[in-house]
């Protein structure tokens, strides 16, 4: 019921107005009528979005309806949900509830520029993860190659006494799988307490990084996630890399020359 206005900081600075001054608003109201009103400024806010901080004026809903001569009508209603993963589910429920005369839009449709920024950030993250996976793959491959080189004579003896090559290949394949499983499990168990600590205590950003985060409307901290899929995705990826690398021992056994291996 208040007829006072709250003005964004940059807009107030541009208009050279402050608390206690009167703001004159002129616009176009319902059905093209002229909308005009006087509002006393009761507060100045700093909005995290630079664009909104230059243009935003807050009015009470009843004062806004009176200003635009809309009666009891509203142009839009924002619905906040607790779990972003249920976004599409809630959207479908609202569409069924409201019918075709109302349009239900998600924040992704309303803020396409923000989606582009998020996708750009994710793309850079994928590049960093790809580089990390390459390093992990070479680390696993180096371990397997060293294992094969050290056991070259042993494999030659086994084949010489009658062990079939495909059986030896299956043994090495099982060993490689176990190495991958143990490595993945150890990595997850070691990372959970560290990740949980930083989840509870985010890393604060400073300097230009903090200023850039604030300008984009985000808290100046580096947050961590404890979602299970974060661990699962990395574990599956590393295990797939291990499976692909396991081809090397199979090829090595099939091409192994027994006499050369026995003299190793």
C-alpha positions, 0 to 999 in steps of 0.5 A, a space after each residue: 500500500 505504500 506510494 513510495 519508490 526505491 531507486 537503483 543506485 546508478 539511476 539515482 546518481 544519474 538523476 541526482 536524487 536521494 532519499 526524500 526527493 520526489 520522483 516523477 514517472 511518466 509512461 504508457 498505461 493500460 490500453 494506451 492511456 497516459 500513466 503519470 505519478 509522483 513518488 517519494 523516494 524512500 530508499 536507494 539500493 545497489 542491484 547486483 546486475 549492472 543493467 538493472 542498477 541503471 534503470 530499476 525503480 521498485 514500486 508497491 504492487 498496488 501503487 504500480 497497478 494504480 500507476 498503469 491503470 491496470 486494476 487488479 491485473 498483473 503482467 507477470 508473476 515470478 515463481 521461485 522454486 527450491 530445486 532447479 532440477 525440477 524446472 521443467 516439471 514445475 513448468 508443465 504443472 503450471 501450464 496444465 494449471 493455467 491453461 493456454 491463455 497464459 504463457 509460462 516461461 523459464 528463466 532460460 527463455 527470459 535470460 538468453 544472454 545469461 545462458 550464453 555466459 553459462 555455456 561459455 563458462 562450461 566450455 572453458 571448464 570442458 577444455 580444462 577437464 579434457 587436458 586433465 583427462 589427457 594427463 590422467 590417460 598418459 599416467 595410466 598408460 605409463 603405469 601399464 607400460 612399465 608393468 608390461 616391461 617388468 613382467 616381460 620375462 614372466 609372460 614369456 615363461 608362462 607362454 613357454 610352459 603352455 599357457 595360451 595367449 588369450 588366457 594370459 590376455 584375460 588375466 592382464 585385462 582383469 588386472 588392468 580393470 582392478 587397477 582402474 577400479 581401485 584408483 577410481 575408488 581411492 580417488 573418490 574416497 580421498 576427495 569427499 572430505 576435501 570437497 565437503 570442507 570447501 563446500 562448507 567453506 567456499 574459497 573467497 575471491 579477491 581483487 579484480 576477480 571479486 569485482 568481476 563476480 560482483 558486477 555479474 551479480 554473483 557472490 565473490 566466492 568459488 563454490 564447490 558441489 557435493 552432488 553425486 553426479 560430479 563424482 560419478 561422471 569423473 569416475 566413469 570417464 577415468 574408468 573408460 580411459 582405463 578400459 581403452 588403455 587395457 588394449 595395450 597389454 592385449 596387443 603386447 601379449 599377442 605380439 610377444 616373442 617368447 625367445 626374446 622375452 626369455 632372454 629379457 
